[in-house]
Amino acid sequence: MSSVLPFVAEQLLKDIEKSYKEGSQLPDDLLIALQCIFGSCALQALDLVDHRSVTCVSSPSGRRVFRVIGGSGQLYTCFTSCHYCPCPAFSMAVLKRNSGLLGPGQWLRSTGQAPHSGLA
């Protein structure tokens, strides 16, 4: 199952992007699927987007990073080239407990939600 989960997650993220572009909202079924696959990290990440705490910074060469202001006000940088987020949620959920796929900031980076939310 572990080899199938990344493909399921990738397809779900594509469906979310398509749905958001079409209607600027996410249907409940996609939000439920997000929580099933990504756990509480997805909800935390969406909360960061709702609070406009995520920005996408692009270089002239096209490279992107996501800057995330955490709930404590701490600024985190998530690079698009790696599956790591320096936030405590990622550390606790993934590195120590191995209970989720991604931390909130890294989840946002993987979904590309920051550019689509008008925060880029």
N, C-alpha and C positions, 0 to 999 in steps of 0.2 A: 504494500500500500504506500510505503514511503516514496517509491519511485513515481507513483501516479499523482500524489498530492501536488507537486509543483505544477504539473500540467493542468490540473483542475483549478488551482489558484490563478494561473496565468489566464486561463479562459474566463474565469470569473472577473478578473481585472479588465479584460477586453470588453466583456459585456457591460461592466460598470461604466467604462469610458464611453462606449457607444450610447448607452442610455442617458448619461449625463449630457453629452453633446446634443442629443435630440430634445431633451426636456429640462435641463438644468436641475434635475432632481433625481434622487435614487429611489426606485420602488422598494417597498418593504421586503419583497422576496430576495432582492439582492443584498439588502442590509442584513437580513437573517443569515444568508449564505456567507457573508463576510465574517459574521461573528462565529459561525460554525467552523470556518477554516482558520481564521486568525485569532479567535478568542477575544479576550478583553482588550488586547492591543488595538484591534480595529476600532472599537468604540472610543478608546482614548485618542486615537489618531483623528477620528472624525470630529471629536470635541475640539481638538487643536485647530482644525480647519474652520469649524464654526466660529471660533474665537479669533480668527484671522491671525493665527500665530505661526503660519507657514509662508515662507516666500521661496521662490525659485530664483536663483542667481545664475545667469548664463554668461559665459565668456564669448568674445568675438569668434573663437574657434568652434563654438557650439557645445563646449562642455558645460554641464550643469551641476549645481549643488543645491541642496535644500537647507535653508536656515530655519530652525524651529525654536521658538521661545516656549520652553516648558512651563508647566504650571507654577513652578517656583520662580520664574523669571529668568532662569538660566538659558543661555543661548547655546544651541547644539547645531553642528554642521553635519549633514548626512551626504556622503558622496554617492553618486549614482553608480560607481564602479565596484562597490563592495556591499556585502550583505552584513552590515554592521551599523549600529547607531550608538553613540556614546551616552545616551540617556539612561538613567537608572532603571526605567521600565524594561528596556532591552536586556540589561545586565541581569535583572532578577528573573524575568520570564524566560529568556532563552539561554543565557550562559550558565546560570546557576540551577535553574529548575528544568530547563529544556522543555517547557510546557507550551511554547508557541513558536511560530515561524519567525516573526519579526517584531521589533519594538515599534512604538507609535511613529517615531520619526522615520525609521527605515521603511515601515509600511507605507507611509505617505510617499516616500521617494519611489517605491516600487510601483505604486498605483499611478503616479503622475498627477494626483489630485490637485496639487498646488497650482500648476499652470491652468487647469481647467476651472479652478475656483476663482480665477481673476486675481490671484495673488502673485503671479509671476512678474 
